Amino acid sequence: MDLYSKKSLESFFGEEQNPMQSPAHHLSIIAHQQMADQRDPQLSPERPSSTSVVHVSPPSPVSPWTLSPLRTPSPSLLYQCIASLHRHEGNIFSIAVFKGIVFTGSESSRIRVWRQPEYVEREYLKTNSGEVRAILAYGNMLFTAHRDHKIRVWNVSVSESFRSKKVATLPRRSPFLLFPRTNSQQHKGCISCLAYYHAEGLLYTGSWDKMVKAWRVSDRRCIDSFQAHEDNVNAIVINQEDGCVFTCSSDGSIKIWRRVFGESSHTLTMTLRFQPSPINALALSCSPTADCFLYSGSSDGFINVWEKEGISGRFSHGGYLHGHRFAVLCLVAIDKLVFSGSEDTTIRVWRREEGCCFHACLAILDGHRGPVRCLAACLEMEKVVMGFLVYSASLDRTFKVWRVKVFQNDTKVMSMEEDTADKYDHKTKHSAMEYEMFPVLSPSWVEKKLQGSHLY
């Protein structure tokens, strides 16, 4: 945990704490932390929020769906938590989705396998090392990163019944070594992130040892290893259209790398830096015929937006999204939607307007009692709406599944909810504002955070 985020939390709570009660529609949360009635001084007043104070409408009594608490002209959004699974083997660090199967990695040496749509645990992958901080699925391959600084490669099949087989460990052990020892190709610190370049069959790994390594999966060799940053490497994403590799770090920078033509080595092409806050997460939204946007989530609670210029191909800063109270820990981008998980226990859904960098916050998904550590999402196409399944895991040791529907026409949503929403809009105005300003945090997590424990 970085000193910046610790200081931010201490200033948020303050020395004199005033008791606050959680709003009525969150009474199921059993632990409430006293919050200070003041804004976070780390968030500069000169930078206006991109979202204003909002009014939350309660769920309709005739529908399990919840109307988006943020009213925007278009589109409208409904969301529903369809599963909440509790874990007892430690914090969940990573999620991957693969053909109706969801994998979760945690402090345990077991990788849990959940099957849609009932979300009941069907299988698990047993390994010799736990603390699985990164999982990636592509084709019939599953990559997992472990406490022993190694990557396991699995062959998985979900045709009729789920089957899995471990086919490799990276780096592979030399047959000439008589006694176990550290491989020179192995990371020296925790592997925090994975990314896979489909066209070349290259697996990229980033670590807290500041290094990035590129592995050729076909022969299980490390073809390149380079120091990418001055601090922990926290996330990697790849533009599948041109092979550009994006990395971010606790040193507050984003770097863009390209492979040297005809070689295995990588060269730095651009460094992006907007503010000194550590960067925890990246998401990329690119397509062959549309614009390309890069999102970075920081410990100061901001999400910076970078837009690729059409002529030069360089990325320029296009603005920022402000709504989270504490650090942004994870990001997912699908089409024009961006999902962000934060230390403030909430998930926000943002939508980019056509042809520009302007984003609107469509919804705040709340329900976790600890920081939202990781997210995954997949698209569900329907006739009238665009649907998404969103998977979230928190340091409260719960794993939740959300169904989100985005309507392109407001009337489709308002006809379902307008009667109930109008009745409760005035009553919930005050409580909605309080909840927006005072997130409910797990007391045990707050104590560890203030003590400076490393939770991420």
C-alpha positions in Angstrom: 0.0 0.0 0.0 1.3 3.4 -0.9 1.7 6.3 1.5 -0.5 8.5 -0.7 -3.6 6.4 -0.4 -3.0 5.9 3.4 -2.8 9.7 3.9 -5.9 10.1 1.8 -7.9 7.7 4.0 -6.7 9.2 7.2 -7.7 12.7 6.0 -11.1 11.3 5.0 -11.9 9.9 8.4 -10.3 12.9 10.3 -9.6 13.2 14.0 -13.1 14.1 15.0 -15.6 11.5 13.6 -19.3 12.0 13.5 -21.5 9.0 13.4 -23.4 8.5 10.2 -26.2 6.0 9.5 -26.3 4.1 6.2 -29.4 4.9 4.1 -32.5 2.8 4.6 -32.1 0.7 1.4 -28.6 -0.4 2.6 -29.7 -1.7 6.1 -28.6 -5.2 5.2 -25.0 -4.1 5.6 -24.2 -5.1 9.2 -21.1 -3.0 9.9 -21.1 0.8 9.7 -18.0 3.0 10.1 -18.1 6.4 11.5 -17.3 8.9 8.8 -16.1 12.5 9.0 -18.5 15.1 7.6 -15.9 16.7 5.3 -14.6 16.2 1.8 -11.3 14.5 1.1 -8.7 17.3 1.0 -6.6 15.2 -1.5 -9.2 15.9 -4.2 -8.4 19.3 -5.4 -11.5 21.7 -5.4 -10.2 23.3 -8.6 -11.0 20.0 -10.5 -14.8 19.8 -10.8 -16.4 16.4 -10.6 -17.8 15.0 -13.9 -20.9 13.8 -12.0 -23.1 15.8 -9.7 -25.0 14.8 -6.6 -27.6 12.2 -7.5 -30.9 11.0 -6.4 -31.3 7.2 -5.8 -34.6 5.6 -6.5 -35.4 2.4 -4.6 -36.1 -0.9 -6.4 -39.5 -1.3 -7.8 -41.8 -3.6 -5.7 -42.9 -5.4 -8.9 -39.4 -5.9 -10.4 -36.0 -7.1 -9.1 -34.3 -4.6 -11.3 -32.9 -1.4 -9.9 -33.3 1.9 -11.8 -30.0 3.6 -12.5 -29.4 6.1 -9.6 -27.8 8.5 -12.1 -30.3 10.2 -14.4 -28.9 11.1 -17.7 -30.7 12.1 -20.9 -29.8 8.9 -22.7 -29.4 6.0 -22.4 -31.1 4.5 -19.3 -29.8 1.6 -17.4 -31.1 -1.1 -15.2 -29.0 -3.4 -13.0 -29.5 -6.4 -10.8 -27.2 -8.5 -8.5 -28.1 -12.0 -9.5 -25.5 -13.9 -7.3 -23.5 -13.2 -4.2 -21.0 -15.9 -3.3 -19.1 -15.9 0.0 -15.6 -17.2 0.2 -13.7 -18.4 3.3 -10.2 -19.0 1.9 -8.9 -15.5 1.7 -9.3 -12.5 -0.5 -10.1 -12.9 -4.2 -7.5 -11.3 -6.4 -8.4 -12.3 -10.0 -11.3 -13.2 -12.3 -11.5 -14.7 -15.8 -14.5 -15.6 -18.0 -14.4 -18.4 -20.5 -17.3 -19.8 -22.5 -19.9 -19.8 -19.7 -17.3 -20.6 -17.0 -15.9 -18.2 -14.5 -12.5 -18.7 -12.8 -11.6 -17.0 -9.5 -8.1 -16.9 -8.0 -7.4 -16.0 -4.4 -5.0 -16.5 -1.5 -5.8 -20.2 -1.7 -4.0 -22.7 -3.9 -7.4 -23.7 -5.4 -8.7 -21.9 -8.5 -12.5 -22.0 -8.2 -14.6 -22.8 -11.3 -18.2 -21.5 -11.4 -20.6 -22.4 -14.1 -23.3 -20.0 -15.5 -26.1 -19.4 -15.1 -26.6 -21.0 -11.7 -23.2 -19.9 -10.4 -22.6 -23.0 -8.4 -19.0 -24.1 -7.9 -18.5 -27.1 -10.2 -14.8 -27.8 -10.1 -11.5 -26.4 -8.9 -7.9 -26.5 -10.1 -5.5 -27.6 -7.5 -2.0 -26.1 -7.5 1.1 -26.2 -5.3 1.1 -22.4 -4.8 -1.6 -20.0 -4.0 -2.0 -16.2 -4.1 -3.3 -16.2 -7.7 -3.2 -12.5 -8.5 -3.8 -12.8 -12.2 -5.8 -15.1 -14.4 -6.2 -15.0 -18.2 -8.3 -17.2 -20.5 -8.0 -17.4 -24.3 -9.1 -20.1 -26.7 -8.7 -23.4 -24.8 -5.9 -22.0 -22.7 -5.9 -20.7 -19.1 -2.9 -18.8 -17.6 -2.6 -18.4 -13.9 0.1 -16.5 -11.9 1.1 -17.8 -8.4 3.0 -16.9 -5.2 6.1 -18.8 -6.3 6.5 -16.3 -9.2 5.6 -18.9 -11.8 2.9 -19.1 -14.4 0.8 -22.2 -14.9 -0.6 -23.0 -18.4 -3.8 -25.1 -18.5 -5.7 -26.8 -21.2 -9.5 -26.5 -20.5 -12.5 -27.9 -22.2 -16.2 -27.2 -21.6 -17.9 -29.1 -24.4 -20.1 -31.3 -22.2 -18.4 -31.5 -18.8 -15.6 -29.3 -17.6 -12.1 -30.8 -18.0 -8.7 -29.3 -17.3 -5.1 -30.4 -17.5 -1.9 -28.5 -16.6 0.3 -28.5 -19.6 3.2 -26.3 -18.7 4.9 -24.2 -16.0 6.7 -21.0 -16.9 9.7 -20.8 -16.7 10.2 -24.4 -17.4 12.8 -26.2 -15.3 16.0 -27.2 -17.1 16.5 -31.0 -17.1 20.2 -30.4 -16.3 19.4 -28.9 -12.9 19.9 -31.6 -10.2 18.6 -29.4 -7.4 15.8 -26.8 -7.4 16.9 -23.2 -7.7 15.7 -19.9 -9.0 15.6 -19.8 -12.8 17.3 -16.8 -14.3 14.1 -16.2 -16.5 11.8 -16.2 -13.4 10.3 -13.0 -12.0 11.8 -12.0 -8.6 8.6 -10.5 -7.3 4.9 -11.1 -7.3 3.4 -11.4 -10.8 0.6 -8.8 -10.8 -0.8 -8.9 -14.3 -1.0 -11.0 -17.5 -1.8 -10.1 -21.2 -1.9 -12.2 -24.3 -1.1 -11.1 -27.9 -3.3 -13.3 -30.0 -1.5 -12.9 -33.4 1.9 -13.8 -32.2 1.0 -16.2 -29.4 2.9 -14.1 -26.8 2.1 -14.0 -23.1 3.2 -10.8 -21.3 3.7 -10.8 -17.5 4.2 -7.8 -15.3 5.6 -8.0 -11.8 6.4 -6.0 -8.6 10.1 -6.5 -9.5 9.5 -3.7 -12.0 10.1 -6.1 -14.9 8.0 -7.1 -17.9 8.6 -10.5 -19.6 7.4 -11.8 -23.0 6.9 -15.6 -23.3 6.4 -17.5 -26.5 3.7 -20.0 -25.5 4.4 -22.5 -28.4 7.8 -23.4 -27.1 7.4 -22.0 -23.5 10.4 -19.7 -23.8 11.0 -16.2 -22.4 12.0 -14.2 -25.5 12.4 -10.8 -23.9 12.8 -9.3 -20.4 13.1 -5.6 -19.6 12.7 -3.2 -16.7 9.6 -1.3 -17.6 9.2 1.1 -14.6 10.7 2.5 -11.5 8.2 0.8 -9.2 5.7 -2.1 -9.3 4.1 -3.0 -12.6 0.4 -3.1 -11.9 -1.4 -3.7 -15.2 -0.7 -4.6 -18.8 -3.0 -4.3 -21.8 -2.3 -5.0 -25.5 -3.8 -3.5 -28.6 -4.7 -6.6 -30.7 -4.8 -4.5 -33.9 -1.1 -3.5 -33.9 0.6 -5.3 -31.0 1.3 -2.2 -28.9 1.9 -3.1 -25.2 0.7 -0.7 -22.5 2.0 -0.9 -18.9 1.3 1.1 -15.8 3.0 1.4 -12.5 3.0 2.7 -9.0 5.5 5.3 -10.2 2.6 7.2 -11.8 3.4 6.6 -15.4 2.0 4.6 -18.4 4.4 3.4 -21.0 3.8 2.2 -24.6 6.1 -0.5 -26.0 6.5 -2.0 -29.5 8.5 -5.0 -30.6 11.5 -4.2 -32.8 10.8 -5.4 -36.3 12.3 -8.8 -37.0 13.5 -9.1 -33.4 12.3 -10.3 -30.0 13.2 -7.1 -28.1 10.8 -4.3 -27.2 11.4 -0.6 -27.4 9.7 2.3 -25.5 7.7 4.5 -27.9 5.8 6.9 -25.5 5.4 7.7 -21.8 2.1 9.1 -20.6 2.0 11.0 -17.3 -0.7 13.3 -16.1 -0.4 13.3 -12.3 2.0 11.8 -9.7 -0.6 9.4 -8.2 0.1 5.6 -8.5 -1.7 3.9 -11.4 -3.4 0.7 -10.5 -5.4 -0.4 -13.6 -5.7 0.0 -17.4 -8.4 -0.7 -19.9 -8.3 -0.3 -23.7 -11.2 0.3 -26.0 -10.1 -0.1 -29.7 -11.6 -1.4 -32.9 -10.3 -1.4 -36.6 -13.0 1.1 -37.7 -13.4 3.3 -34.6 -11.4 5.5 -32.3 -9.0 4.1 -29.7 -9.2 5.1 -26.0 -7.0 4.2 -23.1 -8.3 4.4 -19.5 -6.1 4.5 -16.4 -7.3 4.2 -12.8 -5.3 6.0 -10.1 -4.9 6.0 -6.3 -6.4 9.5 -6.2 -9.8 8.2 -7.4 -9.5 9.6 -10.9 -9.8 7.7 -14.2 -7.8 9.5 -16.9 -8.9 9.1 -20.5 -6.3 9.0 -23.3 -7.3 9.3 -27.0 -5.3 8.0 -29.9 -4.8 10.7 -32.5 -5.8 9.6 -36.0 -2.8 11.1 -37.9 0.1 10.8 -35.6 -1.0 7.7 -33.8 0.1 9.3 -30.5 -2.1 9.2 -27.3 -3.2 12.6 -25.9 -5.0 13.3 -22.6 -8.7 13.7 -23.3 -9.9 14.3 -19.7 -10.7 12.5 -16.6 -13.7 10.7 -14.9 -14.3 11.7 -11.3 -16.7 10.0 -9.0 -14.9 7.5 -6.8 -13.9 8.6 -3.4 -10.8 6.5 -3.0 -8.4 4.6 -5.3 -9.6 3.0 -8.5 -8.3 -0.6 -8.4 -9.7 -2.2 -11.5 -11.1 -1.3 -15.0 -13.0 -3.1 -17.8 -13.9 -1.5 -21.1 -16.4 -3.0 -23.6 -17.5 -1.0 -26.6 -18.5 2.4 -25.2 -19.0 1.3 -21.6 -16.3 1.4 -18.9 -16.7 -0.4 -15.6 -14.6 0.8 -12.7 -14.1 -0.8 -9.2 -12.8 1.2 -6.3 -11.4 1.2 -2.8 -14.7 3.0 -1.8 -16.5 -0.4 -2.2 -18.5 0.7 -5.4 -18.6 -0.1 -9.1 -19.4 2.7 -11.5 -20.7 2.3 -15.0 -19.5 5.0 -17.5 -20.6 5.5 -21.1 -18.6 7.4 -23.7 -20.5 9.7 -26.0 -20.2 9.1 -29.7 -17.2 10.9 -31.4 -15.8 12.6 -28.3 -14.1 12.0 -24.9 -17.1 13.0 -22.8 -18.3 10.3 -20.5 -21.5 10.0 -18.3 -21.8 7.9 -15.2 -24.9 5.8 -15.7 -25.0 3.8 -12.5 -23.3 3.0 -9.2 -23.4 -0.7 -8.2 -23.0 -1.0 -4.5 -23.2 -4.1 -2.3 -19.7 -4.9 -1.3 -18.3 -4.1 2.1 -14.7 -3.9 1.1 -12.6 -2.5 -1.7 -13.5 -3.9 -5.2 -10.3 -5.6 -6.1 -11.1 -7.1 -9.5 -13.7 -7.0 -12.3 -14.6 -8.9 -15.4 -17.4 -8.4 -17.9 -18.9 -9.9 -21.0 -21.5 -8.8 -23.5 -25.1 -10.2 -23.8 -26.9 -9.1 -26.9 -30.7 -8.8 -26.7 -33.3 -7.4 -29.1 -34.1 -4.1 -27.5 -31.3 -3.6 -25.1 -27.5 -4.1 -24.8 -26.9 -6.5 -21.9 -23.8 -7.2 -19.8 -22.7 -9.6 -17.2 -20.4 -8.0 -14.7 -18.3 -10.0 -12.2 -16.8 -8.4 -9.1 -14.7 -9.5 -6.2 -13.9 -7.6 -3.1 -11.6 -7.6 -0.1 -14.7 -8.5 1.9 -14.2 -12.0 0.4 -17.3 -12.0 -1.7 -17.8 -12.6 -5.4 -20.8 -11.0 -7.0 -22.5 -11.3 -10.4 -24.5 -8.3 -11.8 -26.7 -8.2 -14.9 -26.7 -4.7 -16.5 -29.1 -3.6 -19.3 -28.6 -0.4 -21.2 -31.6 1.0 -23.0 -31.2 3.3 -26.0 -34.6 4.8 -25.4 -35.6 6.3 -22.1 -39.3 5.5 -22.5 -38.6 1.7 -22.4 -37.2 2.1 -18.8 -39.5 4.8 -17.5 -42.6 2.9 -18.4 -41.5 0.2 -16.0 -40.3 2.3 -13.1 -41.6 5.8 -13.4 -44.5 5.4 -10.9 -42.4 4.1 -8.1 -39.5 6.4 -8.8 -41.6 9.5 -8.7 -43.1 8.5 -5.4 -39.7 8.0 -3.7 -37.6 10.6 -5.5 -38.2 13.3 -2.9 -37.8 11.1 0.1 -34.5 9.6 -1.0 -32.8 12.8 -2.0 -31.1 13.4 1.3 -30.1 9.8 2.0 -28.7 9.4 -1.5 -26.5 12.4 -1.1 -25.2 11.0 2.2 -24.4 7.6 0.7 -22.6 9.1 -2.2 -20.4 11.1 0.1 -19.9 8.4 2.9 -19.3 4.9 1.6 -19.7 2.0 4.0 -16.4 0.3 4.6 -15.6 -2.9 6.5 -14.2 -1.9 9.9 -11.5 -4.6 9.8 -10.3 -3.4 6.4 -10.2 0.2 7.6 -8.1 -0.8 10.6 -5.6 -2.6 8.4 -5.5 0.2 5.9 -4.7 2.8 8.5 -2.0 0.6 9.9 -0.3 0.5 6.5 -0.9 -3.2 5.8 -0.3 -4.2 2.1 -3.7 -5.4 1.0 -3.4 -5.4 -2.8 
